[in-house]
Structures are given as structure tokens and as C-alpha cells.
Amino acid sequence: MSDCEKILKQLCQQFQCKAWVCEKVGRRMSYLAPLKAGEERYSEPMVLFEDDRFVLFVQCDQINEEMKSWGWKVVDCVRRHFDENYQPS
């Protein structure tokens, strides 16, 4: 997932935020360990991007359209990685 990690780190550097990706598992969310970047902030986590399978959380002051675009890139990368590497048998 190194490509996804790079995009996530770029997002955090550009917007001075902390971000992490979770996978939806039924009613719960499972944190994806390598997909966490940025400095700890003392603010409420917000959903930057969500689809039917993944959620990208951020801690930041404000979300804007450019940040949402980066969030889409991160989740799209994660989705492609899972689709390519974790096919059901």
C-alpha cells in the first residue's frame, strides 16, 4: 500500500492535518494500520471521504474542496489495492 501511504502523507503535509483510513466491517470500522499520517491534533475527527467500503477521517481546522479531492484519491487508491490483492476465493 505504499502508493496509498504516499498520497495520504502528501494530504497531511499539504493541509497540516492528521488522517487515517478505516474499512467498514458490518456496523463497525476496522482501522487500517499502515494508513495513518500526520501530527496529532486536538480536534474532533471528521469524515473527509466515505464510500460503501472505506472511510477517511481527518483532524483539521476546516475541510475544503481541494482537501476532499485529495481524500477521494486516497480512498480510490486503497479501493484499487484491496480489489487487486484481496479477491475472494
PyRosetta script that sets phi, psi and omega in degrees:
from pyrosetta import init, pose_from_sequence

init()
pose = pose_from_sequence("MSDCEKILKQLCQQFQCKAWVCEKVGRRMSYLAPLKAGEERYSEPMVLFEDDRFVLFVQCDQINEEMKSWGWKVVDCVRRHFDENYQPS")
pose.set_psi(1, 18.2)
pose.set_omega(1, -174.2)
pose.set_phi(2, -59.9)
pose.set_psi(2, -33.7)
pose.set_omega(2, 176.7)
pose.set_phi(3, -63.3)
pose.set_psi(3, -42.6)
pose.set_omega(3, 179.7)
pose.set_phi(4, -65.9)
pose.set_psi(4, -39.8)
pose.set_omega(4, 178.8)
pose.set_phi(5, -63.0)
pose.set_psi(5, -39.7)
pose.set_omega(5, 179.1)
pose.set_phi(6, -62.9)
pose.set_psi(6, -44.9)
pose.set_omega(6, 179.4)
pose.set_phi(7, -63.1)
pose.set_psi(7, -41.9)
pose.set_omega(7, 179.9)
pose.set_phi(8, -63.0)
pose.set_psi(8, -42.0)
pose.set_omega(8, 178.3)
pose.set_phi(9, -65.1)
pose.set_psi(9, -38.8)
pose.set_omega(9, 177.4)
pose.set_phi(10, -63.1)
pose.set_psi(10, -42.0)
pose.set_omega(10, 177.0)
pose.set_phi(11, -57.0)
pose.set_psi(11, -48.0)
pose.set_omega(11, -177.3)
pose.set_phi(12, -66.3)
pose.set_psi(12, -38.9)
pose.set_omega(12, 178.6)
pose.set_phi(13, -67.5)
pose.set_psi(13, -44.2)
pose.set_omega(13, -176.9)
pose.set_phi(14, -66.9)
pose.set_psi(14, -36.9)
pose.set_omega(14, -174.3)
pose.set_phi(15, -109.3)
pose.set_psi(15, 8.1)
pose.set_omega(15, 177.9)
pose.set_phi(16, 50.2)
pose.set_psi(16, 56.7)
pose.set_omega(16, -177.5)
pose.set_phi(17, -136.4)
pose.set_psi(17, 173.9)
pose.set_omega(17, 171.4)
pose.set_phi(18, -111.6)
pose.set_psi(18, 140.8)
pose.set_omega(18, -178.6)
pose.set_phi(19, -144.4)
pose.set_psi(19, 150.8)
pose.set_omega(19, 176.8)
pose.set_phi(20, -154.7)
pose.set_psi(20, 154.7)
pose.set_omega(20, -176.3)
pose.set_phi(21, -112.5)
pose.set_psi(21, 139.1)
pose.set_omega(21, 175.5)
pose.set_phi(22, -125.5)
pose.set_psi(22, 149.2)
pose.set_omega(22, 174.3)
pose.set_phi(23, -102.8)
pose.set_psi(23, 137.1)
pose.set_omega(23, 177.2)
pose.set_phi(24, -77.0)
pose.set_psi(24, 129.0)
pose.set_omega(24, 177.6)
pose.set_phi(25, -129.4)
pose.set_psi(25, 94.6)
pose.set_omega(25, -175.0)
pose.set_phi(26, 64.1)
pose.set_psi(26, -124.8)
pose.set_omega(26, 178.5)
pose.set_phi(27, -89.0)
pose.set_psi(27, -5.5)
pose.set_omega(27, -176.8)
pose.set_phi(28, -105.8)
pose.set_psi(28, 170.4)
pose.set_omega(28, 175.6)
pose.set_phi(29, -124.0)
pose.set_psi(29, 136.2)
pose.set_omega(29, -180.0)
pose.set_phi(30, -108.6)
pose.set_psi(30, 120.8)
pose.set_omega(30, 179.9)
pose.set_phi(31, -69.0)
pose.set_psi(31, 132.1)
pose.set_omega(31, 178.0)
pose.set_phi(32, -94.9)
pose.set_psi(32, 102.7)
pose.set_omega(32, -169.0)
pose.set_phi(33, -48.3)
pose.set_psi(33, -47.7)
pose.set_omega(33, -176.7)
pose.set_phi(34, -74.2)
pose.set_psi(34, -10.9)
pose.set_omega(34, -175.1)
pose.set_phi(35, -99.9)
pose.set_psi(35, 68.1)
pose.set_omega(35, 178.0)
pose.set_phi(36, -143.5)
pose.set_psi(36, 134.0)
pose.set_omega(36, -178.7)
pose.set_phi(37, -152.9)
pose.set_psi(37, 162.3)
pose.set_omega(37, 175.7)
pose.set_phi(38, 96.5)
pose.set_psi(38, 170.3)
pose.set_omega(38, -179.8)
pose.set_phi(39, -87.0)
pose.set_psi(39, 143.0)
pose.set_omega(39, 177.0)
pose.set_phi(40, -58.2)
pose.set_psi(40, 135.7)
pose.set_omega(40, 178.4)
pose.set_phi(41, -126.4)
pose.set_psi(41, 155.1)
pose.set_omega(41, 179.9)
pose.set_phi(42, -101.5)
pose.set_psi(42, 67.2)
pose.set_omega(42, 177.3)
pose.set_phi(43, -144.7)
pose.set_psi(43, 161.1)
pose.set_omega(43, -179.8)
pose.set_phi(44, -63.9)
pose.set_psi(44, 137.3)
pose.set_omega(44, 172.8)
pose.set_phi(45, -66.6)
pose.set_psi(45, 140.5)
pose.set_omega(45, 178.1)
pose.set_phi(46, -125.2)
pose.set_psi(46, 151.7)
pose.set_omega(46, 176.4)
pose.set_phi(47, -82.6)
pose.set_psi(47, 117.5)
pose.set_omega(47, 176.8)
pose.set_phi(48, -87.5)
pose.set_psi(48, -40.2)
pose.set_omega(48, -179.6)
pose.set_phi(49, -150.4)
pose.set_psi(49, 142.2)
pose.set_omega(49, 179.4)
pose.set_phi(50, -147.4)
pose.set_psi(50, 137.7)
pose.set_omega(50, 170.2)
pose.set_phi(51, -128.3)
pose.set_psi(51, -164.1)
pose.set_omega(51, -176.5)
pose.set_phi(52, -71.3)
pose.set_psi(52, -12.5)
pose.set_omega(52, -174.8)
pose.set_phi(53, -123.4)
pose.set_psi(53, -31.3)
pose.set_omega(53, -174.4)
pose.set_phi(54, -130.2)
pose.set_psi(54, 155.2)
pose.set_omega(54, 176.1)
pose.set_phi(55, -133.1)
pose.set_psi(55, 134.2)
pose.set_omega(55, 175.8)
pose.set_phi(56, -109.1)
pose.set_psi(56, 115.0)
pose.set_omega(56, 178.6)
pose.set_phi(57, -98.0)
pose.set_psi(57, 147.8)
pose.set_omega(57, 174.9)
pose.set_phi(58, -136.8)
pose.set_psi(58, 153.1)
pose.set_omega(58, 168.0)
pose.set_phi(59, -116.7)
pose.set_psi(59, 112.6)
pose.set_omega(59, -178.0)
pose.set_phi(60, -156.4)
pose.set_psi(60, 174.4)
pose.set_omega(60, 179.3)
pose.set_phi(61, -78.0)
pose.set_psi(61, -39.8)
pose.set_omega(61, -175.8)
pose.set_phi(62, -156.3)
pose.set_psi(62, 144.4)
pose.set_omega(62, 177.0)
pose.set_phi(63, -100.8)
pose.set_psi(63, 133.0)
pose.set_omega(63, 176.3)
pose.set_phi(64, -124.5)
pose.set_psi(64, 177.3)
pose.set_omega(64, -175.6)
pose.set_phi(65, -64.5)
pose.set_psi(65, -37.9)
pose.set_omega(65, 179.0)
pose.set_phi(66, -64.3)
pose.set_psi(66, -39.1)
pose.set_omega(66, 178.5)
pose.set_phi(67, -65.5)
pose.set_psi(67, -39.9)
pose.set_omega(67, 177.9)
pose.set_phi(68, -62.4)
pose.set_psi(68, -37.8)
pose.set_omega(68, 178.2)
pose.set_phi(69, -62.4)
pose.set_psi(69, -43.3)
pose.set_omega(69, 176.0)
pose.set_phi(70, -62.7)
pose.set_psi(70, -39.8)
pose.set_omega(70, 178.8)
pose.set_phi(71, -61.2)
pose.set_psi(71, -40.3)
pose.set_omega(71, 177.3)
pose.set_phi(72, -61.6)
pose.set_psi(72, -41.8)
pose.set_omega(72, 179.5)
pose.set_phi(73, -60.7)
pose.set_psi(73, -43.0)
pose.set_omega(73, -179.9)
pose.set_phi(74, -61.9)
pose.set_psi(74, -52.5)
pose.set_omega(74, -176.4)
pose.set_phi(75, -66.3)
pose.set_psi(75, -36.6)
pose.set_omega(75, 177.2)
pose.set_phi(76, -61.8)
pose.set_psi(76, -41.8)
pose.set_omega(76, 177.8)
pose.set_phi(77, -63.0)
pose.set_psi(77, -45.4)
pose.set_omega(77, -179.9)
pose.set_phi(78, -62.9)
pose.set_psi(78, -44.1)
pose.set_omega(78, 179.8)
pose.set_phi(79, -60.1)
pose.set_psi(79, -46.4)
pose.set_omega(79, 178.9)
pose.set_phi(80, -61.9)
pose.set_psi(80, -42.2)
pose.set_omega(80, 178.7)
pose.set_phi(81, -59.4)
pose.set_psi(81, -47.0)
pose.set_omega(81, -179.3)
pose.set_phi(82, -66.5)
pose.set_psi(82, -40.3)
pose.set_omega(82, 180.0)
pose.set_phi(83, -64.7)
pose.set_psi(83, -36.7)
pose.set_omega(83, -179.0)
pose.set_phi(84, -78.1)
pose.set_psi(84, -31.3)
pose.set_omega(84, -170.7)
pose.set_phi(85, -109.3)
pose.set_psi(85, -13.9)
pose.set_omega(85, -175.3)
pose.set_phi(86, -129.9)
pose.set_psi(86, 60.0)
pose.set_omega(86, 177.6)
pose.set_phi(87, -76.9)
pose.set_psi(87, 137.1)
pose.set_omega(87, 177.3)
pose.set_phi(88, -65.1)
pose.set_psi(88, 146.5)
pose.set_omega(88, -178.1)
pose.set_phi(89, -93.1)
pose.dump_pdb("model.pdb")
